[in-house]
Amino acid sequence: MAAEQGKRFVDFNLKNQDGETVTLNDFAGKWLVLLMEIAPQITHAKVLMEAEAPPQQLLANAVATAGASLGLKIVTGQVREAADYDREIEAFAREPDGGLVALSNTIIANNVEKVHALAARHRLPAVYSYPVYARTGGLLSYGADNFALFHEAARYFDQILRGAKPGDLPVQQPTRFLLVVNLKTAKALGLTVPQSILARADEVIE
């Protein structure tokens, strides 16, 4: 059953606002390319993922594959509770020129200030998968527009309240993906955000 769920997750492709297919590998490659653009010195990166979560493991695997093609060494940190972020990030920071890929889950959502503080303390550039993380102090993010998702959910509830059967409604997938950059965090890390990123950014936080 777990293998079948994993296969469905791998085959789950999205369409962006231009109608182009977006795959897990696309996201993984995008996160790493963004990190390399904003911090060209990085030689390796750590993926912070929720432990024993098959979808997150698939994302981590996609990052590892993308990293190999980009010449980056990728390691994975398994997180079960808030204290694990201290251990994983502090151990990783002992070697210079690293970066973080922080996958979204309930653990990081409840401890986002801790993760931002650890990244800042160890001067690690980090990329996140939802805009909210860059807006709350993360360096940059690329992922689905949270507010658009909430809007679609509200529209679904409205249709159901008006009598529509949930099983008859089509499956909705996110179509709008945002690149958000936090210039204040970049400055604190001693990084200069290149124009190539600023030109593509949907939101720049100063």
Contacts in CASP RR format, 6 or more apart in sequence:
PFRMAT RR
TARGET T0000
AUTHOR 0000-0000-0000
METHOD contacts of the structure
MODEL  1
MAAEQGKRFVDFNLKNQDGETVTLNDFAGKWLVLLMEIAPQITHAKVLME
AEAPPQQLLANAVATAGASLGLKIVTGQVREAADYDREIEAFAREPDGGL
VALSNTIIANNVEKVHALAARHRLPAVYSYPVYARTGGLLSYGADNFALF
HEAARYFDQILRGAKPGDLPVQQPTRFLLVVNLKTAKALGLTVPQSILAR
ADEVIE
2 54 0 8 1.000
5 54 0 8 1.000
6 54 0 8 1.000
6 55 0 8 1.000
6 58 0 8 1.000
9 24 0 8 1.000
9 54 0 8 1.000
9 55 0 8 1.000
9 58 0 8 1.000
10 24 0 8 1.000
10 58 0 8 1.000
13 21 0 8 1.000
13 22 0 8 1.000
13 23 0 8 1.000
14 21 0 8 1.000
14 22 0 8 1.000
14 23 0 8 1.000
14 173 0 8 1.000
14 174 0 8 1.000
14 175 0 8 1.000
15 21 0 8 1.000
15 22 0 8 1.000
15 173 0 8 1.000
15 175 0 8 1.000
16 22 0 8 1.000
16 175 0 8 1.000
16 176 0 8 1.000
16 177 0 8 1.000
17 175 0 8 1.000
17 176 0 8 1.000
17 177 0 8 1.000
19 175 0 8 1.000
22 177 0 8 1.000
24 58 0 8 1.000
24 59 0 8 1.000
24 62 0 8 1.000
25 62 0 8 1.000
25 65 0 8 1.000
25 66 0 8 1.000
27 59 0 8 1.000
27 62 0 8 1.000
27 129 0 8 1.000
27 142 0 8 1.000
27 143 0 8 1.000
28 59 0 8 1.000
28 62 0 8 1.000
28 63 0 8 1.000
28 65 0 8 1.000
28 66 0 8 1.000
28 67 0 8 1.000
29 62 0 8 1.000
29 63 0 8 1.000
29 66 0 8 1.000
29 67 0 8 1.000
29 70 0 8 1.000
30 142 0 8 1.000
31 63 0 8 1.000
31 66 0 8 1.000
31 101 0 8 1.000
31 127 0 8 1.000
31 129 0 8 1.000
31 142 0 8 1.000
32 45 0 8 1.000
32 63 0 8 1.000
32 66 0 8 1.000
32 67 0 8 1.000
32 70 0 8 1.000
32 72 0 8 1.000
32 101 0 8 1.000
32 127 0 8 1.000
33 70 0 8 1.000
34 127 0 8 1.000
34 140 0 8 1.000
34 142 0 8 1.000
34 179 0 8 1.000
34 197 0 8 1.000
35 42 0 8 1.000
35 45 0 8 1.000
35 99 0 8 1.000
35 101 0 8 1.000
35 125 0 8 1.000
35 127 0 8 1.000
36 42 0 8 1.000
36 70 0 8 1.000
36 72 0 8 1.000
37 194 0 8 1.000
37 196 0 8 1.000
37 197 0 8 1.000
38 125 0 8 1.000
38 139 0 8 1.000
38 140 0 8 1.000
38 181 0 8 1.000
38 186 0 8 1.000
38 191 0 8 1.000
38 193 0 8 1.000
38 194 0 8 1.000
38 197 0 8 1.000
39 98 0 8 1.000
39 99 0 8 1.000
39 125 0 8 1.000
39 189 0 8 1.000
39 191 0 8 1.000
41 97 0 8 1.000
42 72 0 8 1.000
42 97 0 8 1.000
42 98 0 8 1.000
42 99 0 8 1.000
42 125 0 8 1.000
43 72 0 8 1.000
43 73 0 8 1.000
43 97 0 8 1.000
43 98 0 8 1.000
44 72 0 8 1.000
44 73 0 8 1.000
44 74 0 8 1.000
44 75 0 8 1.000
44 95 0 8 1.000
44 97 0 8 1.000
44 98 0 8 1.000
44 99 0 8 1.000
45 63 0 8 1.000
45 67 0 8 1.000
45 72 0 8 1.000
45 73 0 8 1.000
45 74 0 8 1.000
45 75 0 8 1.000
45 98 0 8 1.000
45 99 0 8 1.000
45 100 0 8 1.000
45 101 0 8 1.000
46 74 0 8 1.000
46 75 0 8 1.000
46 76 0 8 1.000
46 77 0 8 1.000
46 88 0 8 1.000
46 89 0 8 1.000
46 92 0 8 1.000
46 98 0 8 1.000
46 99 0 8 1.000
46 100 0 8 1.000
46 101 0 8 1.000
47 59 0 8 1.000
47 60 0 8 1.000
47 63 0 8 1.000
47 64 0 8 1.000
47 74 0 8 1.000
47 75 0 8 1.000
47 76 0 8 1.000
47 77 0 8 1.000
47 100 0 8 1.000
47 101 0 8 1.000
47 103 0 8 1.000
48 77 0 8 1.000
48 79 0 8 1.000
48 85 0 8 1.000
48 88 0 8 1.000
48 89 0 8 1.000
48 100 0 8 1.000
48 101 0 8 1.000
48 102 0 8 1.000
48 103 0 8 1.000
48 108 0 8 1.000
48 115 0 8 1.000
49 56 0 8 1.000
49 57 0 8 1.000
49 59 0 8 1.000
49 60 0 8 1.000
49 76 0 8 1.000
49 77 0 8 1.000
49 78 0 8 1.000
49 79 0 8 1.000
49 103 0 8 1.000
49 105 0 8 1.000
50 56 0 8 1.000
50 78 0 8 1.000
50 79 0 8 1.000
50 80 0 8 1.000
50 103 0 8 1.000
50 105 0 8 1.000
50 106 0 8 1.000
50 107 0 8 1.000
51 78 0 8 1.000
51 79 0 8 1.000
51 80 0 8 1.000
51 84 0 8 1.000
52 78 0 8 1.000
52 80 0 8 1.000
53 105 0 8 1.000
56 103 0 8 1.000
56 105 0 8 1.000
59 103 0 8 1.000
60 76 0 8 1.000
60 103 0 8 1.000
63 74 0 8 1.000
63 101 0 8 1.000
64 74 0 8 1.000
64 76 0 8 1.000
67 73 0 8 1.000
67 74 0 8 1.000
68 74 0 8 1.000
75 92 0 8 1.000
77 84 0 8 1.000
77 88 0 8 1.000
78 84 0 8 1.000
78 88 0 8 1.000
79 85 0 8 1.000
79 88 0 8 1.000
79 105 0 8 1.000
79 107 0 8 1.000
79 108 0 8 1.000
80 107 0 8 1.000
81 107 0 8 1.000
82 107 0 8 1.000
82 110 0 8 1.000
82 111 0 8 1.000
82 114 0 8 1.000
84 107 0 8 1.000
85 108 0 8 1.000
85 111 0 8 1.000
85 114 0 8 1.000
85 115 0 8 1.000
85 118 0 8 1.000
86 114 0 8 1.000
86 118 0 8 1.000
89 100 0 8 1.000
89 115 0 8 1.000
89 118 0 8 1.000
89 119 0 8 1.000
89 122 0 8 1.000
89 124 0 8 1.000
90 118 0 8 1.000
90 122 0 8 1.000
92 98 0 8 1.000
92 100 0 8 1.000
92 124 0 8 1.000
93 122 0 8 1.000
93 123 0 8 1.000
93 124 0 8 1.000
98 124 0 8 1.000
98 125 0 8 1.000
99 124 0 8 1.000
99 125 0 8 1.000
99 126 0 8 1.000
100 119 0 8 1.000
100 124 0 8 1.000
100 125 0 8 1.000
100 126 0 8 1.000
100 127 0 8 1.000
101 126 0 8 1.000
101 127 0 8 1.000
102 108 0 8 1.000
102 115 0 8 1.000
102 126 0 8 1.000
102 127 0 8 1.000
102 128 0 8 1.000
102 129 0 8 1.000
102 133 0 8 1.000
103 129 0 8 1.000
104 128 0 8 1.000
104 129 0 8 1.000
104 130 0 8 1.000
104 133 0 8 1.000
108 115 0 8 1.000
108 133 0 8 1.000
112 132 0 8 1.000
112 133 0 8 1.000
112 136 0 8 1.000
113 136 0 8 1.000
115 126 0 8 1.000
116 136 0 8 1.000
116 137 0 8 1.000
116 138 0 8 1.000
116 185 0 8 1.000
118 124 0 8 1.000
119 125 0 8 1.000
119 126 0 8 1.000
119 138 0 8 1.000
119 139 0 8 1.000
120 185 0 8 1.000
120 188 0 8 1.000
120 189 0 8 1.000
123 189 0 8 1.000
123 190 0 8 1.000
124 189 0 8 1.000
125 139 0 8 1.000
125 189 0 8 1.000
125 191 0 8 1.000
126 138 0 8 1.000
126 139 0 8 1.000
127 139 0 8 1.000
127 140 0 8 1.000
127 141 0 8 1.000
127 142 0 8 1.000
128 134 0 8 1.000
128 138 0 8 1.000
128 140 0 8 1.000
128 141 0 8 1.000
129 141 0 8 1.000
129 142 0 8 1.000
129 143 0 8 1.000
130 141 0 8 1.000
130 143 0 8 1.000
130 144 0 8 1.000
130 146 0 8 1.000
131 141 0 8 1.000
131 143 0 8 1.000
131 145 0 8 1.000
131 146 0 8 1.000
131 178 0 8 1.000
131 180 0 8 1.000
131 203 0 8 1.000
132 141 0 8 1.000
132 146 0 8 1.000
133 141 0 8 1.000
134 140 0 8 1.000
134 141 0 8 1.000
134 180 0 8 1.000
134 181 0 8 1.000
134 182 0 8 1.000
134 185 0 8 1.000
134 203 0 8 1.000
134 205 0 8 1.000
135 180 0 8 1.000
135 182 0 8 1.000
135 203 0 8 1.000
135 205 0 8 1.000
137 182 0 8 1.000
137 184 0 8 1.000
137 185 0 8 1.000
137 205 0 8 1.000
138 182 0 8 1.000
138 185 0 8 1.000
139 181 0 8 1.000
139 182 0 8 1.000
139 185 0 8 1.000
139 186 0 8 1.000
139 189 0 8 1.000
139 191 0 8 1.000
140 179 0 8 1.000
140 180 0 8 1.000
140 181 0 8 1.000
140 182 0 8 1.000
140 197 0 8 1.000
141 178 0 8 1.000
141 179 0 8 1.000
141 180 0 8 1.000
142 177 0 8 1.000
142 178 0 8 1.000
142 179 0 8 1.000
142 180 0 8 1.000
143 177 0 8 1.000
143 178 0 8 1.000
143 179 0 8 1.000
144 174 0 8 1.000
144 176 0 8 1.000
144 177 0 8 1.000
144 178 0 8 1.000
145 174 0 8 1.000
145 176 0 8 1.000
145 177 0 8 1.000
145 178 0 8 1.000
148 174 0 8 1.000
148 175 0 8 1.000
148 176 0 8 1.000
149 174 0 8 1.000
152 172 0 8 1.000
156 166 0 8 1.000
156 169 0 8 1.000
156 172 0 8 1.000
159 169 0 8 1.000
160 166 0 8 1.000
160 169 0 8 1.000
178 202 0 8 1.000
178 203 0 8 1.000
179 197 0 8 1.000
179 200 0 8 1.000
179 201 0 8 1.000
179 202 0 8 1.000
179 203 0 8 1.000
180 201 0 8 1.000
180 202 0 8 1.000
180 203 0 8 1.000
180 204 0 8 1.000
180 205 0 8 1.000
181 193 0 8 1.000
181 197 0 8 1.000
181 198 0 8 1.000
181 201 0 8 1.000
181 203 0 8 1.000
181 204 0 8 1.000
181 205 0 8 1.000
182 205 0 8 1.000
183 193 0 8 1.000
183 204 0 8 1.000
183 205 0 8 1.000
183 206 0 8 1.000
184 205 0 8 1.000
184 206 0 8 1.000
186 192 0 8 1.000
186 193 0 8 1.000
198 204 0 8 1.000
END
